[in-house]
Amino acid sequence: MSDDLNRHFYTPTKADKKIYKGMSVVIAVPCADYEMNASFARDMANLMAYSWTHGLKVHQIAITERMVIHWARNKLARTCREYKCPWTGKRFTHILWLDNDQAFKPDMLVFLARNSHLDIVSAVYYGKIVHLPVVYVRDDNEDKYSHYPMITIPPALIEVDAVGFGALLMRRDVLDKLKEPMDDRYFRFYDAGEDIYFCVHAKEQGVKIHLDGRYDLGHIGEPQVITRLTYEQYVKDHKAEFGDKIRKRTPIIVEGN
């Protein structure tokens, strides 16, 4: 057992629990191998238990194994879009995308689900090689796939241009909106990573993408777990490099400080 029980977790309010009543969540995990990290399995079990304890129903988990990432995400998206939960006879309302190299607390889903009315809302996590937030701002050029990391993340709910899919809550009906225009291939490697590709085309069709800067998690690397402290030290060590690359425009803050 981890030291999670000694930590403070977000406690859902009565208003939150009213929101949860109408939700049915499936967790989608593109697993890179046949094996799953033990700490990830523990975190997933704790997240599901904590969610159910507070009335947020996680009905199933969808997993792919040993598959190229954009193929895996497409397979999961198609399955989660059409599949009817055997316990309810209905389709899911939301998909929690989780990569199996994330380290998170039991309250992550109940925290993100407070904004379940949003198309997409991501938690903050940091790259394993370049330790910057996996959240992006579109560059000011003609290449619509050209993005760069947002260096400074405000502790607020903000609208952004693109995010990674490592820890993201999405309304399932977003996939219905994009089904025909994207020809069932939501994710592609095309002048960008598969997550940026998705976000670019989703935004073109009216989907809004949000990041909750008040919730961050770890990214399991070798040998360390990449956390906010790793990111802050990385920015400090590369201050000269990033000094003129911080976005000057003010993020669109939806909620928070």
C-alpha positions in Angstrom: 0.0 0.0 0.0 1.3 3.5 -0.9 1.3 6.5 1.3 -1.8 7.8 -0.5 -3.9 7.4 2.6 -1.8 10.0 4.4 -2.3 12.7 1.7 -5.1 15.2 1.4 -7.4 14.6 -1.5 -10.1 16.7 -3.1 -13.4 16.1 -1.4 -16.3 16.4 -3.8 -19.1 18.8 -2.8 -22.9 18.2 -3.0 -22.9 20.1 -6.2 -20.1 17.9 -7.6 -22.0 14.8 -6.7 -25.1 16.0 -8.6 -22.9 16.3 -11.7 -21.5 12.8 -11.2 -25.0 11.2 -11.1 -25.4 11.7 -14.9 -21.9 10.4 -15.8 -20.7 6.9 -17.0 -17.0 6.8 -17.5 -14.8 4.4 -19.4 -11.0 4.5 -18.9 -9.0 4.2 -22.2 -5.4 3.0 -21.8 -3.1 2.4 -24.8 -0.6 0.0 -23.2 2.8 0.0 -24.9 3.5 -3.6 -23.9 1.8 -6.6 -22.4 2.8 -5.6 -18.9 1.5 -2.7 -16.9 3.5 -0.8 -14.3 2.6 -2.0 -10.8 2.3 1.6 -9.5 0.0 2.5 -12.4 -2.2 -0.5 -11.6 -2.4 0.5 -8.0 -3.1 4.2 -8.9 -5.9 3.1 -11.2 -7.5 0.8 -8.6 -7.4 3.6 -6.0 -8.8 6.1 -8.5 -11.7 3.8 -9.3 -12.5 3.1 -5.7 -12.3 6.8 -4.7 -14.5 7.8 -7.7 -17.2 5.2 -6.8 -17.0 6.2 -3.1 -18.2 9.7 -4.2 -20.8 8.6 -6.6 -18.8 8.8 -9.9 -19.3 5.6 -11.9 -16.4 4.1 -13.7 -18.0 1.3 -15.6 -15.2 -0.2 -17.7 -11.6 -0.1 -18.7 -10.5 -0.4 -22.4 -6.9 -1.4 -23.1 -4.8 -2.1 -26.2 -1.5 -4.0 -26.1 1.7 -3.7 -28.2 0.2 -1.3 -30.8 1.6 1.8 -32.5 0.3 4.7 -30.4 -2.0 6.3 -33.0 -3.4 3.0 -34.1 -4.1 2.2 -30.4 -5.8 5.5 -29.8 -7.9 5.2 -32.9 -9.0 1.6 -31.9 -9.9 2.8 -28.4 -11.7 5.9 -29.7 -13.9 3.8 -32.1 -14.6 1.2 -29.4 -15.5 3.7 -26.7 -17.6 5.7 -29.2 -20.0 2.9 -30.1 -19.8 0.4 -27.2 -22.8 0.0 -24.9 -22.0 -0.7 -21.3 -23.4 -4.2 -20.4 -24.4 -3.0 -16.9 -26.5 0.0 -18.1 -27.3 -0.9 -21.7 -26.2 2.7 -22.6 -23.1 4.3 -24.2 -20.6 6.0 -21.9 -20.9 9.7 -21.3 -17.1 10.3 -20.8 -13.8 8.8 -21.7 -10.8 9.2 -19.3 -7.7 8.8 -21.4 -4.8 7.6 -19.3 -1.3 6.5 -20.4 0.2 3.7 -18.4 3.3 5.7 -17.5 1.4 8.2 -15.3 1.5 8.5 -11.5 -1.6 10.0 -10.1 -3.7 10.3 -6.9 -7.1 8.7 -6.3 -8.9 12.1 -6.6 -7.9 12.9 -10.2 -11.1 11.9 -11.9 -13.5 13.4 -9.4 -11.5 16.7 -9.7 -11.6 16.8 -13.5 -15.2 15.6 -13.6 -16.4 18.8 -11.9 -16.1 20.3 -15.4 -17.7 17.4 -17.2 -19.7 19.8 -19.3 -16.5 20.8 -21.2 -15.5 19.0 -24.4 -12.0 18.2 -23.2 -10.2 18.9 -19.9 -6.7 17.8 -19.2 -4.6 17.6 -16.0 -1.0 18.9 -16.1 1.9 16.5 -16.5 5.4 17.0 -17.8 7.6 15.5 -20.5 10.0 12.8 -19.7 12.8 14.0 -21.9 12.1 17.8 -22.1 10.6 18.4 -18.7 8.0 21.0 -19.8 4.2 20.8 -19.4 2.6 18.7 -22.1 0.3 21.5 -23.2 0.7 23.5 -26.3 0.2 26.9 -27.9 -0.1 27.3 -31.6 2.8 29.0 -33.3 2.3 32.3 -35.3 3.0 30.8 -38.7 1.2 29.2 -41.6 1.8 25.7 -40.4 -1.3 24.7 -38.4 0.5 21.8 -36.8 3.4 24.0 -35.5 3.0 24.3 -31.7 5.3 24.8 -28.8 5.0 24.0 -25.0 3.3 26.6 -22.7 6.2 27.4 -20.3 4.1 28.9 -17.5 0.9 27.3 -16.4 -1.5 29.4 -14.2 -3.3 27.7 -11.3 -6.6 28.0 -13.1 -8.9 26.3 -15.7 -7.8 27.7 -19.0 -8.5 27.2 -22.7 -5.5 26.1 -24.7 -4.6 25.1 -28.3 -3.5 21.5 -27.7 -2.7 19.0 -24.9 -1.3 15.5 -24.6 -3.6 12.6 -24.1 -1.9 11.1 -21.1 -4.4 12.3 -18.5 -7.5 13.8 -20.1 -11.3 13.6 -19.6 -13.3 13.9 -22.8 -17.0 13.9 -23.4 -17.8 10.8 -25.6 -20.0 12.8 -27.9 -16.9 14.8 -29.0 -16.1 11.7 -31.1 -19.6 11.7 -32.6 -19.1 15.3 -33.7 -15.8 14.4 -35.4 -16.8 11.0 -36.8 -17.5 11.8 -40.4 -15.1 14.7 -41.1 -12.1 12.7 -39.8 -13.0 9.4 -41.5 -12.8 7.4 -38.2 -9.1 8.2 -38.0 -9.0 10.6 -35.1 -5.3 10.3 -34.5 -2.5 10.4 -37.1 1.2 11.2 -37.2 1.1 14.0 -39.7 3.7 16.8 -39.2 3.0 16.5 -35.5 2.3 14.0 -32.7 -1.0 12.2 -32.8 -2.4 14.2 -29.9 -1.6 17.6 -31.5 -3.1 16.3 -34.8 -6.3 15.4 -33.0 -6.5 18.8 -31.2 -5.9 20.8 -34.4 -8.7 19.1 -36.3 -11.0 19.0 -33.3 -10.6 22.8 -32.8 -11.3 23.4 -36.5 -14.7 21.7 -35.9 -15.6 23.7 -32.8 -14.3 21.5 -30.0 -12.9 23.5 -27.1 -9.8 22.2 -25.3 -9.1 23.1 -21.6 -6.4 22.5 -19.1 -6.9 22.6 -15.4 -3.6 24.1 -14.1 -4.7 23.3 -10.5 -4.1 19.6 -10.8 -0.9 18.0 -11.8 0.5 14.4 -11.7 3.7 12.5 -12.3 5.1 11.0 -15.4 7.0 7.8 -14.8 10.5 8.1 -16.4 13.8 6.4 -16.1 14.8 6.4 -13.3 12.7 9.2 -11.9 9.0 10.2 -11.9 8.7 13.6 -13.7 6.8 16.0 -11.4 6.2 19.7 -11.1 9.5 20.1 -9.2 11.4 18.4 -12.1 9.7 20.8 -14.5 10.5 23.9 -12.4 14.1 22.9 -12.0 14.3 22.2 -15.8 13.0 25.7 -16.6 15.5 27.2 -14.1 18.4 25.3 -15.6 17.4 26.5 -19.2 16.4 30.0 -18.3 18.4 31.5 -21.1 16.9 29.2 -23.7 13.3 29.8 -22.7 13.5 33.5 -21.8 12.1 34.8 -25.1 9.8 31.9 -25.8 7.3 32.5 -23.1 4.0 33.3 -24.6 3.2 37.0 -24.2 -0.5 36.7 -24.6 -2.6 36.1 -21.5 -4.2 32.6 -21.3 -8.0 32.5 -21.4 -8.8 31.8 -17.8 -12.1 30.1 -17.4 -12.0 29.5 -13.7 -9.5 30.0 -10.9 -6.8 32.6 -10.2 
